[in-house]
Amino acid sequence: MDFTKEANWIYSTDDAGDIIAEVTFPKYKEGVVVINHTFVDDSLRGQGIAGQLMDEVYDVLKEDGRKAVLTCPYAVKWYREHPEKNDIVAHL
């Protein structure tokens, strides 16, 4: 799946331009964001798309040197299952 990356948002759209997958991570404070929302359209569920979004946001934050507070339930679960990527998780 192809994703569009913006400052605090990674998403994918269908041919009609509707969002079919996204993760949002607004700024919390300098150098820290909050991963607060993950969405995958019902038609794509079970295909690992949400995990791909988590990989993408990890890569963006790692590259930028930012950390993340996790409030999205899926992000909390995913990072718990991927401890090798917890280096970007901020513990406040």
Long-range contacts (C-beta under 8 A, 24 or more apart in sequence): 1-49, 1-52, 3-52, 3-53, 3-56, 5-56, 5-60, 8-33, 10-53, 10-56, 10-57, 10-60, 12-49, 14-41, 20-44, 21-49, 21-50, 21-53, 22-53, 23-53, 23-54, 23-56, 23-57, 23-72, 23-75, 25-57, 25-61, 25-68, 28-69, 31-65, 31-66, 31-67, 32-66, 32-67, 32-68, 32-69, 32-90, 33-61, 33-66, 33-67, 33-68, 33-69, 34-68, 34-69, 34-70, 34-71, 35-68, 35-69, 35-70, 35-71, 35-72, 35-75, 36-71, 36-72, 37-72, 38-72, 38-74, 38-75, 50-74, 50-78, 51-78, 54-78, 54-79, 54-82, 54-85, 58-85, 58-88, 61-88, 62-87, 62-88
